[in-house]
Amino acid sequence: MTDETQPRTTLTGPERDALFAAVDAGFERQIADTIAFAAIPSTRGQEGPCQDMMADLLRARGYAVDDWRIDQDDLRHLPGFGPVETDFSRARTVVGTYRPERAQGRSLILQGHCDVVPAGPLDMWKRPPFQPVVEDGWLYGRGVGDMKSGTIAALYALDALEAAGLAPQGRIHVQSVIEEESTGLGALSTLQRGYRAEACFIVEPTNGRLMRAQTGVIWFRLKVRGEPAHAAHAAVGFNAIKAAYHVIQALEGLEAEWNERAKDHPRFSALAHPLNLNVGIIRGGEWASSVPAWCDVDCRIGLLPGWSVAACQREIEACVARAAASHPFLAQSPPEVVWSGFLSPGYEVTGAEAAEAVLAEAHGAGWGGPLEDSLFTGLTDARFYGLDYGIPAFCYGATIENAHAFNERANVESLRKLTRTVALFVAGWCGVAPITGGTR
């Protein structure tokens, strides 16, 4: 192979100008597609219409589309599996694959998730959460930041390369997954199905920074039991809801202990409180005039990279057992701990030096300034690729505010910068050649 046939990884000044002009020319359509994508209320179990839209967008661009139903039984034996307790019969993954005429450059996964967390009480939003709108340079709506705008930006970055007359020379998988907010089974399903690449770029929002490390997450449910009685004779029974508070306080002590350990971690020692226990859902009792006989408490807790999920599970169980032993009723009827979702280790980006160098150069030209690092005290799908499959995986994305909160929003200009940067990264990572014919 001669040097003339090698894919180029550096754009000329005119080529970069043409690429940026293509991003700008398509940006109004990009925002319109982002609004349409975010208008679909793709909460857990309801992601199908979003996956339909993504499959249509990929087919319209000529990508080979793989659209399949996820079966938990195919994934149970894999590292990082977490159980789904809700109806999973409609769960799907969509992957669109770009293949050059002759793959000479490095391969790439571009991934985003289309599942979103519930909106909460609608009257507490300033704007309807599933009627996205642009105001004062921000795009508002549930899921616009976390992370539908990033997924659409990645798609339009590839469009811009084509419009500028440049064809990536490496195979690219554009992946739209679900369950990122609950278990990660969408990303895991792509790996079980055999999708691989030399790097994985997840377009999660990072304010134009490189995600350097992230915490892991465990979800669990406390099933606390009491003794029912008529409220007029409450002392005869035992209140399971009140007993649950006793266990929660013990778990807060475990949270404090884990954060003490975090002070010695090479990455997270700089953060005052990187590991958070969240009591997210509480259900209990059946009648206002009956002493409640049961209380279920759904919790989430973080763990650091390098910590064993199984060891952390044992610590949680031991903490609950100690709390029960010190309680007059629970000592005879200890709570049950049920693993109800994420069972995910923390992750540090390793082995990605080549990709990071390409991203740093792309960021400097597409976003502006030096590329800075960030630490996540939350979780992303990057862990599967980097920890279990040897695929360097990282997150980089737009500027957003209020993820998982009211009035979620994404900065519009940051989406333009992101699209430019992703396009430049694809050119630098996969290499490009002038478009001479069909490439998909």
N, C-alpha and C positions, 0 to 999 in steps of 0.2 A: 504494500500500500504506500503510495507516495504522499508527501506532505500535503499536496493539493487536495487529496481526497479525505484527509483527516478532518473531523468536525472542528469548527472554530469555537473557542470558548471566550473570546474577547470580541466585542462589537466595535466597529469603527464609530467615530463621532456621528456621522450622518445616519448610520444604522440605529444608534441609540436615540437620536432625535426622532427618527421615523417611528421607533417603538413607542416613545413617550407620546408622540402625536396620535398614534393608534389607540393608546390607552385613553387619551382625552376624547377622541372621537367616539369611542364606545362607552364612555363613562355614564352618560345619561341612561342608556339601555341597561348598563350594569346596575345602576341604582334602582331602576324600574323592576328588574328581575329580583333584586334583593328584597324590595318591598313585597313583591308577589310571593316570594319564598317565605318571608317572615309573617305574612298574613295568614299562613296555614298554621293552625294551632296544634303543632306536632308534639303534644305532651305524650307521656309514656303510654304506649299501646295505640296511639293515634298518628303514627309517623307515616303511614302509607301514602297519603296524598302528597306529602313532601317528596317521598321517594319516587312517586310517579312523575312529579315535575322535574326532578333531577335526571331521571332516566330520559325524559323527553328532551331536555337541554343537551344531554350528551349525544343522543341519537341525531339531533338536528345538526350537530357538528361533525358527524361522521365517525364517532368513536364506536368501537365494538363494546356493546353493553351487556353486562352480566348482572342479572337481577334475580335474587334467589331468597327463599324463605329460610330463616335461621332455625335450626333444630338444636335445642339445648343439649340433647343427648350426644350430638357430634362434638361438643365442646367440653363436657364435664371432666375429661381426663387431662385437659390442657392446663399448663401453669397460668395462674391468674384468674381462673374461672370463679365467678360469683353467681349464686343462684338468683333466678327471677321468680318471684312468687305470683306475679300478676299474669293475666292472659297474654301469652306469647305467640299465639297462633298466627298472628298477622305480621310478625317481626320480619323485616327484610333488609338486605344489604344491596346497594347498587354500586357497581364499579364500571367505569368507562375507561377503555384502554386505547391510547394513541400508540401506533406503531409506525416508525419511519420505514421507508422503502428498504433501507439497509441499516440495521441498528449498529452504529459505530461509537455512540457516546454512552455515557453512564445512565443507568435506569433510575427512575424516581417514582415514589408514591407521594401524591398530593392528597391530603385527607382533611375532611371536615365532618362534623356530626350535625345531624338535623334535628335531634331530639332537644326539647326545651323543658325547663322546669315549669310547674304550674304558676299561673299569674297571681294567685291569691285573690283577695277581695277586689273586685273590679272598681268599686267606688273609691278606692285608695290610689288609683292611677290618675294622673293628670290628663292622660290621653288613653283611649282604649288600647289595650296591650296588643291586640291582633288586628289593628288598623294602623300600620306603620305610617309615619309621616316625617318629612324633613322640615325642621324648623331651626333657624339660626345656626346652620352649619352642622347640625346633629340629626341623625336618623333615629327615631324613637320607636320602641316596640319590643315585646318579649322575643328574645332570640336574635335580635339584630346584631347584638354584640357577641353573644355566646351561643353559636358562633356562625350564624347563617351568612353574614356579610363576608366573612373570610372565605367560605366555600365558594361563593359566587365570584369573589375577587380572583381566586385561583383559576377559575374557569375563564374569566375574561383576560387574565394574563396570557393564557395560551392563545386566546383569540387575537390579542394584540401582536403576538409574535407572527402569527399567520398574516395579519393585515399588513405588517411591516415587511412581508416577503421572506420570512425566516422560518425554517422548519427544524424543530428539535430533532437531534440525531440519536436520542436514547428513548427507550420505551417508557411511557408514562401511564401510571394507573391513577385516575381521578376517583377517589373513594368517598362515597356518602354513606356514613354509618349511623347507627342508632345506639341507644343504651350507654352512651358516654357518660351520662349523668347518673347512672345507676350501677352498672356492672362492667361496662366495656365489652360486652359480648359482640357488639357489632364489629369493632376492630378485630377482636379475636376470631370472628368468623371469616374475615378476609384471609387471615393467616392459615386457618384450618383449610380453607379452600385452595391454598397454594400460591397466593399473590406474594411476590417478593420484589425487592429492588435494592439498589446500592445505597439508598438513603430514603428516609421518610420525613417529609416536611408537612407538619400539621399547622394549619393556619389559624391557631387559637389566638385570641387577642392578648398582646403583650406590650402594647404601647411602643412598638418598634424595637423591642429588645429581644435578645435570645434567651429562651428559657434554659437555664443552666442546670437546675435541679428542682425536683418537686417532691412533696410529701406523698406517702401512701395513704390509703383510706380503708377503714373497716366499718361496715355497717352491721349493727346487731340489734336485736329486740329483747327487752326484758319482759318476761311473762310472770307477773306478780299475782299471787292469789291471796284472797282474804277469806273472811267468814261472814256471810250475809246475815242481816238481822233487820228488823223494822227500825227505822230511824228513831222512833220513840223509845227504843231500848238499845241505843247504839253501843252501849258498853258491853252488851252481850256478844256482839260481833267483832269483826276486825276489818278495818278500812284498807283495802288493797291500794287505793290511790295514795293515801297518806304513807303507806309503807313504801311505795315506789320512791317517794322523795328521799327516804333514808338511803336507798341504794344509789340514787343519783348523786347524793352528797359524797358517798364513798368513791364513786367514779370521778367526781371532780378532784378528789385527792389523788387518784391515779393520774389524771391529766396534769396536775401540778408536778408530780414525781417525774413524769416523762419529759416535761419541759425543763426540769432541772438537768436531766441527762442530755438534753439537746444543747446545753451550753458547751459541751465538749465536742460537738459535731463540727467537722471542718467546714461545712457549707453553712449550716443553719445556726451556728453559734452567734452570728451577728444579729439575729432576730430575737426580740424579747420573748415572744410567745408563739413559736411556729406551729405548735400542735394544739388543736382545738377539739374539745368534746362538744358536740351539739346535740341537745335533746330536741329532736325535730318533730316528733309526733307523739301524742299521748291520747290513749283511748281507755275508757274504763267505766264500769258500772252500767246499769240499765234503768235505774229508777231513782228519782230525786229523793224519795222517802225510804230507800233501801240502802243499807250499808253496802258499798260496792264489794263484790266478791272477786273481781278481777281488774287488772290494769296492765295494758300493754304499752311499753315505752320504746319507741324507735330512736336509736342513737347513731351518731357518726363520730368517729375519732380518728385523728391523723397519726401517722407513724413516720419515722425518718428513713431515708435511704440507708440500706444496710441492715435494717432491723428485719427480723423474721416475722412474717405474718402469723405463722403458727405459734411462735413464742408470745407474741402480743395477744393472741386469742387466749392463751393459757393465763396470761396476767389478768385479762379482763374477767375470766371465769373465777380466778382466785380472789379478785377484788370483790366480786359479787358474793362469793361464798363467805368471805370474812364479814361482809356487811350483814348477811343473813344470820350468821352465827351470833352476832352481837345484838340481835333484835328479838324481842320476846315472842313474837308470832312467827316471823320468818325462819327462826332457828328450827322450827318444826315443819315448815313448809317453804323451803328455799325457792327463790325464783329460778326459772329456766332461762338460759341464754340461747337465743336462736340467731344464726348467721343469716342475714336477710338481704344481702346485696354485695357491695364491694368487699373483696378480700384481696386487696391490691398493695403490693410493696411500693416503697418510694423509689425514685429513679434519679440518677445523675447521668447527664449526657457524657458518653465516653466513645472514643473511636470515631468521632465526627470531625476531626481536625480539617480534613479536606473540604467537607461541606461547609464548615464554619468559615473557612477562608473565602469561599465563593460567596457565602451570605454576607460577610463583612464588606466585600467589594460591592455587591449588589445594593446593600443598604446605603453605603456611602453615596452612591449615584442616584438611587431611587427614592430614598427617604431623606438622606442628608445627615452628615456627621458620623462620628465613630459608632460602631455597634457596641452597645452595652449589654451586660448580663442582667438576668433577673432570676429570682427564686420564687417558686410557686408554693404557697401553703395549701394548695388544693391539688387536684389530680387531673391528668390528661391521659389519653390513649398512648402516648409516646412510650410508656413503660413496656408494653407488650413487645414492640419492635426491638427496643434497645436491650432489654433484660433477657428475653427468652428466644429471640430469633437472630441476634447478632446484626441487626439492621440499624445503623446510626439514625437516631430519631430525635427531632427537636421541634420546638414550637416557636413561631414568630408570627405576629399579627398586628392588628389595628389598635387604635386607642378607643377604649370603651369606658363606660361608667355604669354602675348599678347592675352588674350581673347578679341574677337570682333575686333581685330586689325590684321595688316599684320604679317605674320610669327608666327602665334600661335604655341605653342609647349608645350609638357608635358615631365617632367623629367622621364626617364625610370626607374631609380632606385627607385624613389618615388612610381612608380606603383607597383613594387615588394613589397615595405613596406606596401603600401595600401592593397594589396591582403592578405598579412599575417595578417594585423590588422583586416580586415573585417572577415576573417575566425575565428580569435580568438574571435571577438565580437559575432559572431553567436554562437560559442560554449558556450560562457559565458552567453549569453542572452537566447538562446533557450534550452540550455543543449544538451548534446550528449550522445550517447550510442554506443557500438560496433555494427557494421553492421552485422546483422544476416540473412538478406534476403531482399526482395523488400521493399523499404521504400517510394516510390513516388506514 
